[in-house]
């Protein structure tokens, strides 16, 4: 992640003065301001294409094969157009595309192409940013909630939903909603749904539906201790309500020298791990005294790279996290 300070920053806060650039955007001119459009191409390997057609085999009541027409979205390649910024202040990093977001996209697509696990589900993405992962899920999901905080990020996410609606399954409902992790779940509901200021507010029925989500996803939301604490506070409340849920979280470990530790550390990563019980060790324990998160790291070498426009590197991870009530 590249960092620099813009000129004429006298009236800005420290966070607003410090601008960052995602590794995905390296090679782009850092002085380029305003929205930029990138097309991300997704290529389906032949062996995965075969698996995706196998999962669709159905038999009728007489045991005869039902030939289903392959959906338009199941081509060997397709593309998604994303509006994003090349750089941003730290509070607006959701305006950029990040490496962990592309890794999680690979993971979601692999699940969709090799199983029916995500078919017809309700999904909620936390810290959705550009909305890429959630929009890919809308290829097969029933309902997708894309959540983030900040009007500029939410407006940009809505723009991307409009740009890519043709890849959604025709029955999918996609909602862009404000979710502030510094406030407790459930969020405040809106009565005046037509009001512009309430455009990203929740209705009571949407909150009820979100609580029945079986899938939560999040990418690149672990980069500070305070944010990590707020994130786990939100998902603890969310995962303790409604149906049983699983969270797939992709992160990138970014190393910086810490004056407190006098060592090079990955900001937020140790705090993230402190919230998790090892799933394998947890299963060996018959009794757990209080609710807790259990997690395991997923072997990403087993996930094909469907997105060509990035290099994974060695510092990205995906975790499967559950909440044991």
C-alpha positions, 0 to 999 in steps of 0.5 A: 500500500503506497502512502503520501500526503497531498498538497494544501492540506492545512485544514485536514485531519491527519487521516484526511491528509494521509492518502493511500493507494491499493497495490491493485492500482500500482502503475496508475498515476497517483495524482489522478483524482476522481472516479476511474473505471476498471474492467475486471475479467473473470476466466473459468478454467475448463476443469471448473467449467465441467464441475459447474455443469455437473452440479446442475444435473437434475432428475424428474419424478420418473428418474429421467434426466432433466436437461437444463439450459445453461444460464447466460452468466455461466459462460467461460469468461465474463467481466465486471466494470468497477468505478473506483478511485486510484487513491483515497484518504484512509476514511474513504479506502472503500472507494478503492479496489483491494487485493483481499477483495479480489481474493475473496471474489476468487473464493466466492466464484469457486464456490459458485462454480463447484457447488450449490452452497450459495444458491438462493441464499441471503448474504450480507457483505460488511465493508463492501466498498466497491461492492464487487464480492456481493455483486458476484454473489448476486449471480446465484443468491436470493438477496444481497446486502452491500453494507458500508459507511459514508455517503461517498462510498455508498453512492459509488457502490450504487453506481457499480450495482447499476453498471453490473446488474446484467450479471445478477440472476433475474430474481436477485434483490441487491440492497446498498445500506449504511452500517456503522460498526461504531453503533450497535446492531440493529441499525436505526430504521427509516420511515420515510423511505423516499427521502434522499437522506434515508436512501441508505437506511434500513427498513424493519423488514430488511433488518429481519431478512438480514438477520436470516442471512446464512452468509457474511463476507468481508474483505480488507477490514482488518487494519487497525485495532479499533476497527477490528474491535468494532467489526467483531462487536457488530458481527457478534451481535449479528451472528447471535441473531436469526439463522446460523451464519458463516463469515468468510473474511479475506485480509491482507497483512500489512507490516509496519514498524511499531514504536509500542512494540519496537518491532515490525507488526501487521496492524490489527492482525494480532487483535483479529486473531485474539478474537478466534478460537482454533476450530480444530481445538474447539471441536476437541472440547466437549463443553464451552462455557460461553459464546465465542468465535471459532475460525480456521484459515483456508488453503488459498492454493486450492482456489483457482485465480479467476481474476487475472488483474492482480497478484496474490502475493504471500500476505493475503488470507481467507478465514472461515469464522463461525459463532458458537452460541 
